[in-house]
């Protein structure tokens, strides 16, 4: 058969010159595809005499194999070259300094909640939690605040919407953490020693009030718990929390859920417009407390003839502002990154008693 040498030279040359895989594929189709030049040549074998075919057949097959091998080899070569080029282009200098990434901070409320939890845990208090959407029974009635009681109106309660015709009393966003007392007593009975930190809600907004804020409730019930235990626990707490001896002052007060009730002030000084806790002759109110009312024990399923205890409720945001000198409560919840970076804590500043909280 004539022209096989030229054919070979032509295809091997073109394959050698191909610079992309796509061009190589085009060459494969043009040479070996159904209508490719070599395939067409193969068809000519049919019209040949047996003698001619015996010579031309093997020669054509050999050419076909040779072109095929050349295509495969070139494909591998092109792939290698592409990889080399990529490796060269994607070169990375691992000795360059890392890009600066800002790290988030722990919010003062979270930090103080951890501090409070650590101090009370050291005195044997466990943490209890309850729902933020409460029935009005847990938020009010069980705490001896009946429907007509002024405390209900005073608390600026958020009520949930009820569909028309639904006569059930509405749920409320809990106005204090006190309902967790009831839930804990119901579930665990007496004796108990718990704190309940969490979010509470009241329709109020100014420099020291936001519609959502944080409280921590305390509850200790046993057979002979007294106001003296309450006073010791609170003084111990404030001294650990502020890192300095803090005197407390108990003022007779009234809460429906405690009898007797006391508001507790801590010793402080107001000098040059700043508050300093643990010194001076001024007093700052920080919490409400008292001996748990027998009706409240009963609502929680505990027999008031056998058990008694103290309870208290304190604003977490307020004691955070006092300890860390934060002037405006509203900024706590503005999510302003500059504020968070200034007042926030490093994730590694985990409060511990031995580190002075
Ligand atoms: N629940 C009260 C409030 O939100 C605070 C409080 C006062 C809680 C006295 C108590 C308590 O447990 O005994 O204003």
Boltz pocket constraint, residues with backbone or C-beta under 6 A from the ligand:
constraints:
  - pocket:
      binder: B
      contacts: [[A, 175], [A, 176], [A, 177], [A, 178], [A, 217], [A, 218], [A, 255], [A, 257], [A, 258], [A, 262], [A, 287], [A, 288], [A, 289], [A, 290], [A, 311], [A, 312], [A, 313], [A, 314]]
      max_distance: 6.0
